[in-house]
Amino acid sequence: MLLAEASAGTMTSAVGSLMDVVSTVMTTITGNSILLTFFCAGIVGIAIGVVKKLRTR
């Protein structure tokens, strides 16, 4: 049981670290208008692709 507890703690720590990195990246992107433009353009492109695929079904 001790190994499972250690593994859960490691997983929790890893998820927390990943969330910190994502938060830092998103803060950087939203603070820079050029990065925000490229990020939003990518999201819009993905959304257009999804809508096209859904319409062809």
Backbone as XML, in Angstrom:
<?xml version="1.0"?>
<chain id="A" units="angstrom">
  <residue number="1" name="MET">
    <atom name="N" x="0.815" y="-1.189" z="0.000"/>
    <atom name="CA" x="0.000" y="0.000" z="0.000"/>
    <atom name="C" x="0.863" y="1.260" z="0.000"/>
  </residue>
  <residue number="2" name="LEU">
    <atom name="N" x="2.021" y="1.183" z="0.543"/>
    <atom name="CA" x="2.911" y="2.330" z="0.615"/>
    <atom name="C" x="3.340" y="2.785" z="-0.778"/>
  </residue>
  <residue number="3" name="LEU">
    <atom name="N" x="3.567" y="1.830" z="-1.668"/>
    <atom name="CA" x="3.961" y="2.160" z="-3.034"/>
    <atom name="C" x="2.845" y="2.899" z="-3.754"/>
  </residue>
  <residue number="4" name="ALA">
    <atom name="N" x="1.608" y="2.480" z="-3.556"/>
    <atom name="CA" x="0.463" y="3.142" z="-4.187"/>
    <atom name="C" x="0.318" y="4.573" z="-3.681"/>
  </residue>
  <residue number="5" name="GLU">
    <atom name="N" x="0.551" y="4.785" z="-2.408"/>
    <atom name="CA" x="0.464" y="6.129" z="-1.845"/>
    <atom name="C" x="1.554" y="7.021" z="-2.416"/>
  </residue>
  <residue number="6" name="ALA">
    <atom name="N" x="2.739" y="6.496" z="-2.565"/>
    <atom name="CA" x="3.846" y="7.274" z="-3.130"/>
    <atom name="C" x="3.572" y="7.603" z="-4.589"/>
  </residue>
  <residue number="7" name="SER">
    <atom name="N" x="3.003" y="6.651" z="-5.306"/>
    <atom name="CA" x="2.687" y="6.865" z="-6.713"/>
    <atom name="C" x="1.617" y="7.935" z="-6.872"/>
  </residue>
  <residue number="8" name="ALA">
    <atom name="N" x="0.611" y="7.921" z="-6.023"/>
    <atom name="CA" x="-0.458" y="8.922" z="-6.076"/>
    <atom name="C" x="0.103" y="10.307" z="-5.784"/>
  </residue>
  <residue number="9" name="GLY">
    <atom name="N" x="1.015" y="10.385" z="-4.821"/>
    <atom name="CA" x="1.629" y="11.671" z="-4.504"/>
    <atom name="C" x="2.457" y="12.199" z="-5.657"/>
  </residue>
  <residue number="10" name="THR">
    <atom name="N" x="3.178" y="11.304" z="-6.327"/>
    <atom name="CA" x="3.982" y="11.706" z="-7.478"/>
    <atom name="C" x="3.092" y="12.175" z="-8.622"/>
  </residue>
  <residue number="11" name="MET">
    <atom name="N" x="1.986" y="11.470" z="-8.854"/>
    <atom name="CA" x="1.062" y="11.850" z="-9.922"/>
    <atom name="C" x="0.429" y="13.209" z="-9.625"/>
  </residue>
  <residue number="12" name="THR">
    <atom name="N" x="0.044" y="13.431" z="-8.387"/>
    <atom name="CA" x="-0.537" y="14.710" z="-7.998"/>
    <atom name="C" x="0.463" y="15.836" z="-8.198"/>
  </residue>
  <residue number="13" name="SER">
    <atom name="N" x="1.700" y="15.594" z="-7.842"/>
    <atom name="CA" x="2.748" y="16.592" z="-8.017"/>
    <atom name="C" x="2.980" y="16.896" z="-9.498"/>
  </residue>
  <residue number="14" name="ALA">
    <atom name="N" x="2.971" y="15.851" z="-10.327"/>
    <atom name="CA" x="3.188" y="16.039" z="-11.761"/>
    <atom name="C" x="2.050" y="16.836" z="-12.390"/>
  </residue>
  <residue number="15" name="VAL">
    <atom name="N" x="0.820" y="16.532" z="-12.013"/>
    <atom name="CA" x="-0.329" y="17.268" z="-12.548"/>
    <atom name="C" x="-0.281" y="18.721" z="-12.093"/>
  </residue>
  <residue number="16" name="GLY">
    <atom name="N" x="0.092" y="18.938" z="-10.861"/>
    <atom name="CA" x="0.221" y="20.307" z="-10.356"/>
    <atom name="C" x="1.284" y="21.089" z="-11.104"/>
  </residue>
  <residue number="17" name="SER">
    <atom name="N" x="2.407" y="20.448" z="-11.393"/>
    <atom name="CA" x="3.471" y="21.112" z="-12.147"/>
    <atom name="C" x="3.030" y="21.422" z="-13.573"/>
  </residue>
  <residue number="18" name="LEU">
    <atom name="N" x="2.321" y="20.495" z="-14.185"/>
    <atom name="CA" x="1.818" y="20.713" z="-15.532"/>
    <atom name="C" x="0.831" y="21.871" z="-15.566"/>
  </residue>
  <residue number="19" name="MET">
    <atom name="N" x="-0.020" y="21.968" z="-14.572"/>
    <atom name="CA" x="-0.977" y="23.073" z="-14.505"/>
    <atom name="C" x="-0.262" y="24.409" z="-14.325"/>
  </residue>
  <residue number="20" name="ASP">
    <atom name="N" x="0.822" y="24.420" z="-13.559"/>
    <atom name="CA" x="1.609" y="25.640" z="-13.394"/>
    <atom name="C" x="2.224" y="26.085" z="-14.717"/>
  </residue>
  <residue number="21" name="VAL">
    <atom name="N" x="2.736" y="25.131" z="-15.483"/>
    <atom name="CA" x="3.340" y="25.452" z="-16.783"/>
    <atom name="C" x="2.284" y="25.997" z="-17.737"/>
  </residue>
  <residue number="22" name="VAL">
    <atom name="N" x="1.137" y="25.341" z="-17.801"/>
    <atom name="CA" x="0.057" y="25.798" z="-18.688"/>
    <atom name="C" x="-0.399" y="27.188" z="-18.282"/>
  </residue>
  <residue number="23" name="SER">
    <atom name="N" x="-0.512" y="27.435" z="-17.001"/>
    <atom name="CA" x="-0.917" y="28.753" z="-16.515"/>
    <atom name="C" x="0.089" y="29.824" z="-16.921"/>
  </residue>
  <residue number="24" name="THR">
    <atom name="N" x="1.374" y="29.513" z="-16.798"/>
    <atom name="CA" x="2.419" y="30.465" z="-17.190"/>
    <atom name="C" x="2.365" y="30.748" z="-18.693"/>
  </residue>
  <residue number="25" name="VAL">
    <atom name="N" x="2.176" y="29.710" z="-19.483"/>
    <atom name="CA" x="2.102" y="29.887" z="-20.946"/>
    <atom name="C" x="0.894" y="30.737" z="-21.316"/>
  </residue>
  <residue number="26" name="MET">
    <atom name="N" x="-0.262" y="30.448" z="-20.729"/>
    <atom name="CA" x="-1.466" y="31.212" z="-21.058"/>
    <atom name="C" x="-1.337" y="32.667" z="-20.615"/>
  </residue>
  <residue number="27" name="THR">
    <atom name="N" x="-0.710" y="32.912" z="-19.483"/>
    <atom name="CA" x="-0.489" y="34.284" z="-19.029"/>
    <atom name="C" x="0.428" y="35.025" z="-20.002"/>
  </residue>
  <residue number="28" name="THR">
    <atom name="N" x="1.463" y="34.338" z="-20.475"/>
    <atom name="CA" x="2.381" y="34.947" z="-21.436"/>
    <atom name="C" x="1.675" y="35.251" z="-22.757"/>
  </residue>
  <residue number="29" name="ILE">
    <atom name="N" x="0.861" y="34.316" z="-23.229"/>
    <atom name="CA" x="0.155" y="34.507" z="-24.504"/>
    <atom name="C" x="-0.831" y="35.668" z="-24.402"/>
  </residue>
  <residue number="30" name="THR">
    <atom name="N" x="-1.604" y="35.716" z="-23.320"/>
    <atom name="CA" x="-2.598" y="36.783" z="-23.193"/>
    <atom name="C" x="-1.954" y="38.138" z="-22.934"/>
  </residue>
  <residue number="31" name="GLY">
    <atom name="N" x="-0.726" y="38.170" z="-22.476"/>
    <atom name="CA" x="-0.039" y="39.430" z="-22.244"/>
    <atom name="C" x="0.654" y="39.990" z="-23.474"/>
  </residue>
  <residue number="32" name="ASN">
    <atom name="N" x="0.704" y="39.208" z="-24.548"/>
    <atom name="CA" x="1.394" y="39.630" z="-25.769"/>
    <atom name="C" x="0.404" y="39.562" z="-26.923"/>
  </residue>
  <residue number="33" name="SER">
    <atom name="N" x="0.101" y="40.710" z="-27.540"/>
    <atom name="CA" x="-0.939" y="40.761" z="-28.566"/>
    <atom name="C" x="-0.588" y="39.933" z="-29.811"/>
  </residue>
  <residue number="34" name="ILE">
    <atom name="N" x="0.678" y="39.854" z="-30.163"/>
    <atom name="CA" x="1.072" y="39.071" z="-31.337"/>
    <atom name="C" x="0.875" y="37.579" z="-31.062"/>
  </residue>
  <residue number="35" name="LEU">
    <atom name="N" x="1.315" y="37.111" z="-29.906"/>
    <atom name="CA" x="1.116" y="35.704" z="-29.552"/>
    <atom name="C" x="-0.372" y="35.374" z="-29.450"/>
  </residue>
  <residue number="36" name="LEU">
    <atom name="N" x="-1.156" y="36.301" z="-28.904"/>
    <atom name="CA" x="-2.595" y="36.078" z="-28.774"/>
    <atom name="C" x="-3.256" y="35.956" z="-30.142"/>
  </residue>
  <residue number="37" name="THR">
    <atom name="N" x="-2.816" y="36.759" z="-31.092"/>
    <atom name="CA" x="-3.369" y="36.689" z="-32.451"/>
    <atom name="C" x="-3.089" y="35.336" z="-33.079"/>
  </residue>
  <residue number="38" name="PHE">
    <atom name="N" x="-1.853" y="34.855" z="-32.974"/>
    <atom name="CA" x="-1.526" y="33.549" z="-33.549"/>
    <atom name="C" x="-2.262" y="32.414" z="-32.842"/>
  </residue>
  <residue number="39" name="PHE">
    <atom name="N" x="-2.396" y="32.520" z="-31.527"/>
    <atom name="CA" x="-3.095" y="31.486" z="-30.763"/>
    <atom name="C" x="-4.568" y="31.428" z="-31.170"/>
  </residue>
  <residue number="40" name="CYS">
    <atom name="N" x="-5.217" y="32.581" z="-31.255"/>
    <atom name="CA" x="-6.631" y="32.627" z="-31.632"/>
    <atom name="C" x="-6.838" y="32.187" z="-33.072"/>
  </residue>
  <residue number="41" name="ALA">
    <atom name="N" x="-5.919" y="32.543" z="-33.957"/>
    <atom name="CA" x="-6.034" y="32.113" z="-35.351"/>
    <atom name="C" x="-5.982" y="30.592" z="-35.445"/>
  </residue>
  <residue number="42" name="GLY">
    <atom name="N" x="-5.142" y="29.977" z="-34.648"/>
    <atom name="CA" x="-5.068" y="28.517" z="-34.632"/>
    <atom name="C" x="-6.347" y="27.890" z="-34.117"/>
  </residue>
  <residue number="43" name="ILE">
    <atom name="N" x="-6.910" y="28.465" z="-33.065"/>
    <atom name="CA" x="-8.160" y="27.950" z="-32.499"/>
    <atom name="C" x="-9.298" y="28.093" z="-33.515"/>
  </residue>
  <residue number="44" name="VAL">
    <atom name="N" x="-9.360" y="29.228" z="-34.204"/>
    <atom name="CA" x="-10.406" y="29.442" z="-35.216"/>
    <atom name="C" x="-10.235" y="28.442" z="-36.358"/>
  </residue>
  <residue number="45" name="GLY">
    <atom name="N" x="-9.008" y="28.194" z="-36.774"/>
    <atom name="CA" x="-8.752" y="27.210" z="-37.831"/>
    <atom name="C" x="-9.196" y="25.816" z="-37.438"/>
  </residue>
  <residue number="46" name="ILE">
    <atom name="N" x="-8.931" y="25.442" z="-36.211"/>
    <atom name="CA" x="-9.358" y="24.131" z="-35.722"/>
    <atom name="C" x="-10.885" y="24.050" z="-35.694"/>
  </residue>
  <residue number="47" name="ALA">
    <atom name="N" x="-11.529" y="25.103" z="-35.228"/>
    <atom name="CA" x="-12.997" y="25.121" z="-35.161"/>
    <atom name="C" x="-13.615" y="25.007" z="-36.553"/>
  </residue>
  <residue number="48" name="ILE">
    <atom name="N" x="-13.039" y="25.687" z="-37.524"/>
    <atom name="CA" x="-13.539" y="25.606" z="-38.897"/>
    <atom name="C" x="-13.403" y="24.182" z="-39.417"/>
  </residue>
  <residue number="49" name="GLY">
    <atom name="N" x="-12.273" y="23.547" z="-39.154"/>
    <atom name="CA" x="-12.064" y="22.163" z="-39.584"/>
    <atom name="C" x="-13.064" y="21.204" z="-38.961"/>
  </residue>
  <residue number="50" name="VAL">
    <atom name="N" x="-13.347" y="21.398" z="-37.688"/>
    <atom name="CA" x="-14.311" y="20.529" z="-36.997"/>
    <atom name="C" x="-15.705" y="20.716" z="-37.592"/>
  </residue>
  <residue number="51" name="VAL">
    <atom name="N" x="-16.092" y="21.956" z="-37.820"/>
    <atom name="CA" x="-17.422" y="22.224" z="-38.388"/>
    <atom name="C" x="-17.545" y="21.621" z="-39.781"/>
  </residue>
  <residue number="52" name="LYS">
    <atom name="N" x="-16.507" y="21.734" z="-40.590"/>
    <atom name="CA" x="-16.546" y="21.142" z="-41.933"/>
    <atom name="C" x="-16.710" y="19.626" z="-41.866"/>
  </residue>
  <residue number="53" name="LYS">
    <atom name="N" x="-15.984" y="18.994" z="-40.957"/>
    <atom name="CA" x="-16.098" y="17.534" z="-40.816"/>
    <atom name="C" x="-17.478" y="17.123" z="-40.345"/>
  </residue>
  <residue number="54" name="LEU">
    <atom name="N" x="-18.053" y="17.912" z="-39.438"/>
    <atom name="CA" x="-19.386" y="17.583" z="-38.938"/>
    <atom name="C" x="-20.454" y="17.797" z="-40.005"/>
  </residue>
  <residue number="55" name="ARG">
    <atom name="N" x="-20.265" y="18.773" z="-40.872"/>
    <atom name="CA" x="-21.236" y="19.050" z="-41.925"/>
    <atom name="C" x="-21.225" y="17.990" z="-43.022"/>
  </residue>
  <residue number="56" name="THR">
    <atom name="N" x="-20.098" y="17.330" z="-43.228"/>
    <atom name="CA" x="-20.008" y="16.327" z="-44.287"/>
    <atom name="C" x="-20.592" y="14.985" z="-43.869"/>
  </residue>
  <residue number="57" name="ARG">
    <atom name="N" x="-20.889" y="14.833" z="-42.609"/>
    <atom name="CA" x="-21.456" y="13.544" z="-42.138"/>
    <atom name="C" x="-22.901" y="13.427" z="-42.443"/>
  </residue>
</chain>
